[in-house]
Amino acid sequence: MNLKSERRGIHVDQSELLCKKGCGYYGNPAWQGFCSKCWREEYHKARQKQIQEDWELAERLQREEEEAYASSQSTQGAQSLTFSKFEEKKTNEKTRKVTTVKKFFTASSRAGAKKAAQEKIVKQGHLGRERNADNILRDLKEIFTPSWELASPTEEIQESKSPSPSINRQASIETDRVYKEFIEFLKTYHKSGQDIYKQCKLFLDTMNHKRDLSIEEQSECAQDFYQNVAEKLQTRWKMPPEKVEKAMDQIEKYIMTRQYKYVFCPETTDDEKKDLAVQKRIRALHWVTPQMLCVPVNEEIPEVSDMVVKAITDIIEMDSKRVPRDKLACITKCSKHIFNAIKITKNEPASADDFLPTLIYIVLKGNPPRLQSNIQYITRFCNPSRLMTGEDGYYFTNLCCAVAFIEKLDAQSLNLSQEDFDRFMTGQTSPKKQESDSWSPDVCLGVKQMYKNLDLLSQLNERQERIVSEAKKLEKDLIDWTDGVAKEVQDIVEKYPLEIKPKNQALAAIDSENVENDKLPPPLQPQVYAG
């Protein structure tokens, strides 16, 4: 492995994480470098421009069609002029007659309708008196009873049931728990809590009727809902920012628990395809070492090793969460464990230049499931204020940068030659591990044995590859030799064709009876001599 003498770490300037429009908020690669607010503005501008262009195109096509129709009818104008005047006169005469006939019957019809309406009112009056008390009680109940008490919990759970029987019970239990927590939370807000519940119920009903929309349009509806509710809590109910943020967290938890199975990794998107591509890419980069990424973490220290394991656990746990805020919390916990690992290794606070390479290394080691789907889900349906500012937004932006770096990682990024990079990617060889002589005496024996086994497996892999290569070469030589022998035999057969001669008469045995020639003496007979 040829490493360059001058090593350069992975450096990302702080300005590169911010919105490229210069608003001061954190940007996101999924929003083309804009923050949530600027991206929505750019999206609306592009959408309005597209609508205007489509409208102008439709008007132009309509004008062309009308002009073509007018030109085709101009040749028939002179012939139909007299007929058109006749039709107009006939229509006016018919209208006048109809109006005259209506005058005779209008008064009686109005009187009949008025009489029928009076009879209907009298008939319904008796029934109305009987139901009047019940209606008053029902109206009073609707006025003075909170909205969440009128709603049926079974309806809430029934709407949120998962279509898959295997996860039906789990989804129902979790939805029921979240619903009860949300109701208990709203009770502390009194009248504003009733308004929040009505807004959430209306939003969920609207989303149920917008299943056919694209995921981007559904995301736009969710972002508008977040913004409208937050503004209403601030302007109408005069809530302080801390209370508004707490309410928005509960609102997001409630509605996204209900909407999770519909909007996470939907079939109409290519999120699943991106997930498989990222997982395949990370598996192909399993050979990347901390030294190649200039990661300032020493896993030989037990405390550091524990922090690395916790960080990997947190980033993997992100996929099990249903609420975007909970997924962000997993990313934040993972990042804090990384900072602690760096701090313990270096005995000083970690910097941003140390954090990103370590985060890339953690992602490569953990290979989180459905990474792209989780990132897209957070981007589309998380409260935008969390992604634009604060530590959650900072850590999430770094995770997006880490994934983008992994997708574009090449030999230059790892300070390797292209030849070595290609060999590592194809599995022909692996980077050399640390020699056993250079181990510190305090290192765990299990770690030493693990690296020793890895070296042995690497050697066995290389040996197996050589044997397979030589076996394929031997097989090719055998095939070539067989073909050569067969060709030589065929040439000899063609050059010296086989001639079949008639069968010769069989020779008589020496001691057989000689029928044809009686002159031969008879065979000798054994004799016995006495003496």
PyMOL commands that set and color helices and strands:
alter all, ss='L'
color gray80, all
select helices_A, chain A and resi 14-17+29-31+36-74+77-144+147-150+153-159+165-187+191-208+215-235+241-263+271-284+290-293+302-320+324-346+352-366+371-381+384-388+390-407+412-414+418-426+436-438+445-495
alter helices_A, ss='H'
color red, helices_A
deselect
rebuild
show_as cartoon
